[in-house]
Amino acid sequence: MTLPVLLLAGAPAFAEGGSAAQAQKQPGIAELRKAAEAAQAVYDQAVGTEKSAREALDVVLADGNPLAVAATAAVSAAKEAEAAQASADQAVVDAQAALDALPEAATDEERAAAESKLGEAKAAAGNAAEAKAGADDAAARAVEARDDERVAAARKVDQAEKATKAALADKTAAGKALAEALDTPGEGGETGGTACVPEAGLTTDVRGLPSTVVAGTKVGFTLRVTNGTDKTMDKVLPFAYVHATDESGLRSSDELVHLQWSSGSSSTWKTVDNKHYMDAISPLKAGAHTDIKMRLGVDASAPAGKGVTFVAGDYINDDGSCGGSPDLEDYEFVIGAAGSGPIEIGIATPSTTGPHTAAPTPGVSSGVQPQGGTSQPVGGSLAATGSSSGLPQLALASGAALAAGGGALVLVRRRKAGAHA
């Protein structure tokens, strides 16, 4: 599932070397609205399909499923056949021993009776061996049928998860393209058209996120947004997204991890919206930074596994100029099973994925000074404007992370390997 060509054609393109991109004519509002509605419909359908696939998997994995019941019965029958064969083999041993133990004075009738018992025992043992072979074969076929059904159901869930992630990325990008077109007048007032540029001077870094988070707990950390340029940014939109999987890395557990943020000294926590933005920092002066209190919660039902938090930032100025972080910064962490411990917990470190690098130690990056000599306070600087002015380059970047689904962690590792090649 991909966005219509008209949306891709309407997204601003960055020039090489990070120079300002040449604005491209956006499609009409009506076209963008239809594309957004179509993307929403595809996403809704994908969510429904994924739900059905999960329900089908639960049915298949249940002990009462017909193939599971048949496999259990067949395995039990094979064990009984194995025990019967062992008993028959022992009867042969006993009969042979009885025959060998006959004294020389034994009568012909006694010897014939013993030989007859040995022959009967050998025949019974042969029949038991054939029965065991048949039972083993039946059990193997029953177990294979049960496992094949489970694998097929699990594969459908995986495919449905990937389709949902891709549809969500398309829906997000389509919604942002429409919002930008509505907010930014273009030629004739009908279409939007803003040239946005990547800005390495706008950095985001996470501070204090533990390298291990135990299921059933919440951990606090700080997201620092820094304007390392020499110009004020009128509105900066912080972005954060968390992705999690089980230990195999194949099954997503995104619905069991939650990101929240809080402004200033407020005790109220707000959930990061479904577009993964927080309220705008308005303004963020040249050389200033703002610290945002963050909280990551992992449900107690989450499986042990792996997680990664992506952060970035966008800006838009009153004169219509805009841009954002060229790449996402990612911080990997381990999810410990509920109740596990004691666990030695360190601090998650970033993986630099773009030309800019977050400050490695508390404070500010080289050449960047806090506004007014201190960090710009969150309270009063986070404008309650929501995320409707999200910019296209981050829409594409965050969409890539979402579309990765269960492979997001693999993507992170490959990206880091490439950086060190």
C-alpha positions, 0 to 999 in steps of 0.5 A: 500500500503506497500513497498516490503519485500526486502526494509524492509529486507534491512533497518538497524535495531536498537539494543535494548538500542540504541546500534549500529545496526548490518548491514544487507545485502541490496538488489541489486541496480537493485531491489531497483531501481525497487522498487523505480519505483514501489513506484513512480507509486503507488504514481502517481496513488494515487494522480490521484485517490485523485484528481478525488475523490475531483472533484467528491465531488465538483460536489456532493456538488454543488447546481445544483447537481440533488439530491440537486435540488430534496431535495431543491424542496421537502423541499419547497413543504413540507413548502407549504403543511405545510402552506396549512394545517395551512390555512385549520385548520384555516378555520375549526376554522372560520366555527365553530365560524360562526356556534356557532355565529348564533342567536337563531332566525336563520332559519333552512336554515341558520343553515344548510348552516353553518354546511355544510361549517364546514363539508367542512372545516373539509374535506379540513383540513383532505386532507391538513393534508394527503398532508402535511404528504406525502410532509414531507415524500418525503422531508425526503427521498430526503434530506437523499438521498442527504446527503447519496451521500455527505457522500459517496463522502466525505468518498472516499476523506478521503480514497484517502487522506490516500492512498496518504499519505501511498504511499508518505511514501513508495515512500520516503522510497524507494527513500532513500533506493536506494540513500543510496545504490548508495552512500554507497558501500557494498560487491562486490560494488553492494549493500549498507550496512550502520549500522545507530544508534539512537543518542539522543545527536543530538537534534532539537528544534523549537524556537519562533513558535507562538501557533496560525497562522492566515490563510493568514499570514507568521510567522518566527521562528528558528530551532536549531540543536545541536550536544550534543555528544563529536564527530564532525558530518561531515554532519547533515541533518535537517528535518522539516515537517508540517501537518494541518487539519480542525477543525474536524481533518478529512480533511487534508489541507497540501497543504495550509501550507508551510515551508521555510528556509534561511541560514545566513543573506541571504534574499532568502527563500528556500522551504523545499524539498519534502523529508522534508530535508534542506541542510546539516550542514557540519560539526557540531562540538561536543557541537556546535549548528546551528540556521536555520531561518524558515518561516511558511506560511498558505494560506488565503484559509486554513480553521480554524483548527489545525497544527503540525510541526515535526522536527528531524535530521540525520547525516552521517560521512565521515567514513560511520558511521551514525545515527539520532534523535530517534524520531520526536519532534512535536510542535502543533499550531492552525490555525485561520481563515483568518481575525480573530482577535485579537488573543492572540498568545503564543509560541508553546511548544514541545511534547517530543516523544523520549529519548532526550529533546530539550533545554527548554530555549534559549541557549544550553542544559546542558553540551553542549557549542556553537562551538567557544563560540557562535552558529555555523553560518548557513551561510557557514555551510549549504552545498549545498548537497541536501538531497540525503544522508537521512538516513533510520531511519528518512525515516521510522519516517517521513514516519510514520508521512506522512502516518498518514494523517488526524490522525497525530494530534490524533497520537500526542495526543495519544503519549503524553497521553501514556508518562504521563500514 
